[in-house]
């Protein structure tokens, strides 16, 4: 399964073209916020490593600068999860250049080795700054050619690393790949993806959040790894061939693992992993990644490749004798 990420993204570009995959989380995912805690936080609060990595693809034919906008980057106020005195800082750093995405360490679930590969283009650290509470901050502008050129992955690739520094508070935020500094305007043909996702679940009973990994050619099994779900509900996996496989995750501060067999009809389609809330538990954060039979991570897309998967009913018809 070598170069599986490249094949996945090429399929995405061909099938989805100018899909608005640039809001992270997207409307389809129904995820309230991304979440990154300070590095002194208890992992039982839902962040296993206090680092989150995203990638953005800019089409080769784009000449104009772009921005990566961050909603509510500071740690205080309306949305963030404060744990005692507000003493946390979060650093947002943009990387481009050779090795930005192609270095193997950049695509692992744990922030180890050379995961900060590439060329550092911009960095900013936020703490308790009221002017950014419930407001946007734009990183950039960036010239598209500053990224790592990977035509098979959609053009020039840039990496955003979000690090929880100091403190133990949780930073809740959103992202948008934008052609404008002061407004969230999508870039035609652009997209965003990650290999491990840490996010906040909605507080309300009955709410359903979704994540959408893509299953490329050659995958025979997948392992869905979920950190700290806290037994607040159930997890349902829907594909074109599965009406809804139900699993439970009762772990707190540890990983739960679910293996699924992949059938022929599911190849080159997206999976819909649903988090279904049974109890009105507040402030539940989880981390998720998914691997194939070789232990290779599969990327998640804010907008599912090929659309939200729907179970295909098969009706057998017998010829009358």
Secondary structure, DSSP 4 states (H G I P E B T S, - for coil): -TTHHHHHHHHHHHHHTT--BTEES-TTTT--EEEEE-TTS-GGGS-SSSEEEEEEEE-TT--S-EEEEEES-SSSTTT-B--SS---EEEEEEEESTTTTTSGGGGSSS--SSTT-SEEEEEEEE-S-GGGTTSEEEEEEE-GGGSEEEGGGTEEEEEEEEEEESS-PEEEEEEEEESSSSS--PPTT-EEEESSEEEEPPSSTT-EEEE-BEE-TT--EEEEEEE--TTSEEEEEE-SS-S-EEEE---SSSEEEEEEEPPGGGTTEE-EEEEEE-S--SS-EEEEEEEETTSPBPPEESS-TTSS---------PPP-
